[in-house]
Amino acid sequence: MTKSVPHMRSRINKSMFQDIMSMTFKRLNPFYLQKNPVMFVVFIGGSLTSLICLRDLLYSIPFHEPLWFTASISFWLWFTLLFANGAEAIAEGKGKAHASSLKALAKEIKAHRILKNGQEEIVPASELRRDDIVKVQAGEFIPSDGEIIEGIAAIDESAITGESAPVIRESDSDRSSVTAGTRVISNSLLVRIIANPGESFLDQMIHLVQAAKRQKTPNEIALQILLVGLTLIFLIVCATLIPFGLYFHDKISLTVTIALLVCLIPTTIGGLVSAIGISGIERALRKNILAMSGKAVETAGDVDVLLLDKTGTITLGNRMPVEFIPFEGVDIKELAKVVQLSSFADRTPEGKSIIEFVQKNYGNFIDEKDIANLTFIPFSAETRMSGCDNKSLSVRKGSCDAIQDFIEKKGGKRPSNFAQVTEQIGLEGGTPLAVAQNDKILGIIHLKDIIKPGIHERFKRLRAMGVRTVMITGDNPFTAQTIAEEVGVDTFLAEATPEKKMKLIMEEQAKGYLVAMTGDGTNDAPALAQADLGIAMNSGTQAAKEAANMVDLDSNPTKILEVIEIGKQLLMTRGCLTTFSIANDVAKYFAIIPAIFVLSLPELEALNIMHLVSPHSAVLSAVIFNALIIVILIPLALRGVKYRPLGAKSLLARSLLIYGVGGILVPFIGIKLIDMLLVNMSLI
C-alpha cells in the first residue's frame, strides 16, 4: 500500500499560515488580479464602493445610500476578494510546503568521485558533472541522479516515495536508476552521474511543486472565456438598469448596481478555479505521482485509451516457475537437483526464481564439494542456456530448441511426448524450459507470468470509466491472447517493438482518442513522448522520465487507475462548481431585482418569493451570501468532488441534480437566513 510521504503532508502550520496570509494580501494588486477578469470586476467594485463610502462620509449629497449600507457592501466585496485569493494561496501554499520539505533533501552531500587514474577525491555534490563516476558506500546518500554501473544494493527511498521498505537497485537491469537524496543501506555502488547541477530529478520536483506561475490548461482557458463572456453580459445588463430606473423614476445608486453585478457574475467559480487546478496537482503528489503540469492532470481525466506493458504492470514482473514436469523414468527430485545445478550460474531474474523454487519445494542439493568440482556456465543470449560441466557430467537448462540441439550433438534423442508437453504449456500462456543431463532430456520447467492480484477488478473499473485498455507485450500472439483474456483487457499488441508502440499510439490519436501509456525503459521513451499522457516509473531510465509528463515515485504502474481518477475528479470538481456558481445567480437574481424596483413597479413584489424585509436587506444579504459561499466551498475545491465510475450521462444527471438544483435552492435558504439574522440583530 502506498504511504503518504511523511514530510509532504499538507497540514497548515503557523509558518504556512503566515505565508498564505501574505500571498492573499499581495494578490490584491490589480496587475495580478487582471489575470482573473471576474475577480478584477470585484476589485473594481470594492474600490468604487470604498470611494463612495469615503465621499458620503465627507460630503452630503442629495441622493445616496445610507452610509452603513455602502460601508457594509464595500466590506463584503473586499471579503469576497480576499477569500477568493485565499483559496488559491492555500492550494499554492501546500505546494510550497512540499518544496520546502524537498529542499531539506537537497542539502550539500559529499561525494567520492573516481578519477581517471582510479584514485578517489571527496568533492561537494554541487561540483559533480554529467558522466562523472562516484562511489557510494553503505550509509551514504546518493549525491546526484545516476545509473549504477557496478554493484547491487538496498536503497532507502523513503525521503522521495514515503515507502519505508528498501528497494533493490543493481547494475545491468531495468532498476539501475538512482535518485539524488536517497540513501544506500547495504553494500557499495559505482554510479555514473547523469545530471548536471540543478538538473537532478529532485531539483525538478522542487521546481514543479513550487511553481507559482502555473500556466493555464486548455480547459481552464475555455472556462475563462465562458466566465469573461458571462461577466460582459451582466455588465451590460447592470449598466442598462440605471437608465431603466430613471425611466421609471426610481433612481438606482451605483452601490446597488455594483452589488447586483458582483452577485450576478460567476464569482464563486471565478474565485475557486485556480485553486481547483493547483489542488489537482497537489492531490497527485499526495499519491506520490509527480505531474509535470496541470495539463497532464487534466489530460488524465480525458483519457480514452490506455496502453500498459504486460511485464511489471499486469504481471508481477519476471516469469516464475509453477511446476517441474519429469519425463518417463525420471524422479522428480533427480530433476530438481539437475535444475538447481544448471541454474546455479544463471543470474537472470528467471534463473534466480527457479533456484528459489527448488529450495522452497525440494530442498538444497548443492554443497561446497560440488561447487569445487564443477565448471559453471552462466546464461547467455547467444546460447540461450546455462549449466555446468565436469569430467563425467554435463547439465544444461534453456530454451527447448537450444536443449534439443545440445543433446542431438551428443547423440541423444528427445522424449516421445516432448512436443506435446511444450505445446500444452504454450497453449496455457506459459513458457517451457527444457533440462538435460549429458545426452538425455530429463524434464520441463513450466514458467508462467504471475498475474498481479486484483488487476482484473482494476480493468473493470477502467472500463466503467469509459477507458479502453491495451496490453503491450513482446510475447507471441497466442500467449498474449491467453493472458489478455485472463486479466480482462480489451485488446493487446503482441510482439511489440518501439516502432509498433508508436504506430499504435498515432493510429488511436488519428481517430480522435486521447492515449495514455506507462513505461520505464529507454525503448519506451519515444512512445511516452508521443502519448497524450506518458507516465514513467521513478525506477526507470532517465530517458523515460524526461519523455513523460508524469512520474510515479512508487514505480507502481498499476497506479494509472489512480492517475485517471485524479484527472476525472479535477474535471468533475470544476464542472460541478461551475454548475453550482451559475445556478446561484438565478436565486440571487430573484433576491435583488424585486428589491431594486419594487417601489416603482409594485407588480415585481410577486417575484419577492423569499419575502425579504427591505431592499437594503435583500441586496446586503445577497452580497454576504455571495462572499460566504466561497469560504464554504474552499474545502471542496481543494479536496475535490468524489469521483464515481459511472457513465457520462449518469454523471451529468447527478451533477445537475446535486449542484444544479442545489445551486438554486441553497441561495434561497442562505439569503433568507442572513436576512432574518440581520433583522434580529437590528442591523437593518
Disulfide bonds with the S-S distance in Angstrom:
none
